[in-house]
Protein backbone atom coordinates (compact mmCIF):
# COMPACT_ATOMS: atom_id res chain seq x y z
CA UNK A 1 0.00 0.00 0.00
CA UNK A 2 1.30 3.42 -0.92
CA UNK A 3 1.15 5.71 2.12
CA UNK A 4 2.28 8.87 0.35
CA UNK A 5 -0.42 11.34 -0.42
CA UNK A 6 -0.97 12.66 -3.91
CA UNK A 7 -1.89 16.01 -2.41
CA UNK A 8 0.85 18.56 -2.19
CA UNK A 9 0.97 21.03 0.63
CA UNK A 10 2.50 24.42 0.12
CA UNK A 11 4.43 26.30 2.75
CA UNK A 12 4.09 30.07 3.06
CA UNK A 13 7.09 30.75 0.84
CA UNK A 14 5.46 28.82 -2.02
CA UNK A 15 2.10 30.60 -1.76
CA UNK A 16 2.97 33.81 -3.54
CA UNK A 17 -0.52 34.95 -4.57
CA UNK A 18 -3.52 33.73 -2.61
CA UNK A 19 -6.45 32.50 -4.65
CA UNK A 20 -8.31 35.67 -3.63
CA UNK A 21 -6.11 37.72 -5.99
CA UNK A 22 -7.42 37.07 -9.50
CA UNK A 23 -6.56 40.39 -11.14
CA UNK A 24 -3.52 41.72 -13.00
CA UNK A 25 -1.10 42.95 -11.89
CA UNK A 26 -1.29 40.77 -8.80
CA UNK A 27 -1.38 42.40 -5.39
CA UNK A 28 1.73 42.48 -3.19
CA UNK A 29 1.98 39.38 -1.03
CA UNK A 30 1.25 39.48 2.69
CA UNK A 31 4.97 39.26 3.48
CA UNK A 32 5.91 42.16 1.19
CA UNK A 33 6.83 45.54 2.69
CA UNK A 34 4.11 47.15 0.53
CA UNK A 35 1.39 44.66 1.58
CA UNK A 36 -1.01 47.52 2.46
CA UNK A 37 -1.19 48.43 -1.26
CA UNK A 38 -3.33 45.36 -2.00
CA UNK A 39 -6.92 45.88 -3.13
CA UNK A 40 -9.78 45.88 -0.65
CA UNK A 41 -11.85 42.72 -0.63
CA UNK A 42 -14.13 43.63 2.29
CA UNK A 43 -14.43 46.94 4.10
CA UNK A 44 -16.26 47.33 7.43
CA UNK A 45 -15.55 50.82 8.79
CA UNK A 46 -18.31 50.43 11.38
CA UNK A 47 -16.31 47.54 12.85
CA UNK A 48 -12.90 49.12 12.21
CA UNK A 49 -11.34 46.59 9.83
CA UNK A 50 -10.77 45.79 6.17
CA UNK A 51 -9.71 42.61 4.40
CA UNK A 52 -7.14 43.04 1.66
CA UNK A 53 -6.81 40.84 -1.41
CA UNK A 54 -3.60 39.29 -0.08
CA UNK A 55 -5.34 38.03 3.06
CA UNK A 56 -4.16 40.80 5.41
CA UNK A 57 -6.66 42.15 7.93
CA UNK A 58 -6.04 45.87 8.27
CA UNK A 59 -7.45 47.64 11.34
CA UNK A 60 -8.34 51.33 11.58
CA UNK A 61 -5.65 51.88 14.24
CA UNK A 62 -3.14 50.80 11.51
CA UNK A 63 -2.52 47.42 13.15
CA UNK A 64 -2.51 44.34 10.93
CA UNK A 65 -3.13 40.61 11.20
CA UNK A 66 -1.28 38.60 8.55
CA UNK A 67 -2.65 35.34 7.11
CA UNK A 68 -0.02 33.31 8.99
CA UNK A 69 -1.25 34.75 12.32
CA UNK A 70 1.56 37.28 12.73
CA UNK A 71 0.50 40.53 14.39
CA UNK A 72 1.81 43.88 13.16
CA UNK A 73 1.47 46.55 15.85
CA UNK A 74 -0.21 49.85 14.97
CA UNK A 75 2.23 52.15 13.21
CA UNK A 76 0.70 55.59 13.07
CA UNK A 77 3.14 58.39 12.37
CA UNK A 78 4.41 60.09 15.53
CA UNK A 79 2.61 63.22 16.65
CA UNK A 80 4.20 66.50 15.70
CA UNK A 81 3.98 67.79 19.26
CA UNK A 82 1.51 70.53 18.39
CA UNK A 83 -1.97 70.56 19.85
CA UNK A 84 -4.67 72.26 17.84
CA UNK A 85 -7.60 73.73 19.78
CA UNK A 86 -11.01 74.44 18.37
CA UNK A 87 -11.94 78.13 18.30
C-alpha positions as CSV (number, residue, x, y, z in Angstrom):
1,X,0.0,0.0,0.0
2,X,1.3,3.4,-0.9
3,X,1.2,5.7,2.1
4,X,2.3,8.9,0.4
5,X,-0.4,11.3,-0.4
6,X,-1.0,12.7,-3.9
7,X,-1.9,16.0,-2.4
8,X,0.8,18.6,-2.2
9,X,1.0,21.0,0.6
10,X,2.5,24.4,0.1
11,X,4.4,26.3,2.7
12,X,4.1,30.1,3.1
13,X,7.1,30.8,0.8
14,X,5.5,28.8,-2.0
15,X,2.1,30.6,-1.8
16,X,3.0,33.8,-3.5
17,X,-0.5,34.9,-4.6
18,X,-3.5,33.7,-2.6
19,X,-6.5,32.5,-4.7
20,X,-8.3,35.7,-3.6
21,X,-6.1,37.7,-6.0
22,X,-7.4,37.1,-9.5
23,X,-6.6,40.4,-11.1
24,X,-3.5,41.7,-13.0
25,X,-1.1,43.0,-11.9
26,X,-1.3,40.8,-8.8
27,X,-1.4,42.4,-5.4
28,X,1.7,42.5,-3.2
29,X,2.0,39.4,-1.0
30,X,1.2,39.5,2.7
31,X,5.0,39.3,3.5
32,X,5.9,42.2,1.2
33,X,6.8,45.5,2.7
34,X,4.1,47.1,0.5
35,X,1.4,44.7,1.6
36,X,-1.0,47.5,2.5
37,X,-1.2,48.4,-1.3
38,X,-3.3,45.4,-2.0
39,X,-6.9,45.9,-3.1
40,X,-9.8,45.9,-0.6
41,X,-11.8,42.7,-0.6
42,X,-14.1,43.6,2.3
43,X,-14.4,46.9,4.1
44,X,-16.3,47.3,7.4
45,X,-15.6,50.8,8.8
46,X,-18.3,50.4,11.4
47,X,-16.3,47.5,12.9
48,X,-12.9,49.1,12.2
49,X,-11.3,46.6,9.8
50,X,-10.8,45.8,6.2
51,X,-9.7,42.6,4.4
52,X,-7.1,43.0,1.7
53,X,-6.8,40.8,-1.4
54,X,-3.6,39.3,-0.1
55,X,-5.3,38.0,3.1
56,X,-4.2,40.8,5.4
57,X,-6.7,42.1,7.9
58,X,-6.0,45.9,8.3
59,X,-7.4,47.6,11.3
60,X,-8.3,51.3,11.6
61,X,-5.7,51.9,14.2
62,X,-3.1,50.8,11.5
63,X,-2.5,47.4,13.2
64,X,-2.5,44.3,10.9
65,X,-3.1,40.6,11.2
66,X,-1.3,38.6,8.5
67,X,-2.7,35.3,7.1
68,X,0.0,33.3,9.0
69,X,-1.2,34.8,12.3
70,X,1.6,37.3,12.7
71,X,0.5,40.5,14.4
72,X,1.8,43.9,13.2
73,X,1.5,46.6,15.8
74,X,-0.2,49.8,15.0
75,X,2.2,52.1,13.2
76,X,0.7,55.6,13.1
77,X,3.1,58.4,12.4
78,X,4.4,60.1,15.5
79,X,2.6,63.2,16.7
80,X,4.2,66.5,15.7
81,X,4.0,67.8,19.3
82,X,1.5,70.5,18.4
83,X,-2.0,70.6,19.8
84,X,-4.7,72.3,17.8
85,X,-7.6,73.7,19.8
86,X,-11.0,74.4,18.4
87,X,-11.9,78.1,18.3
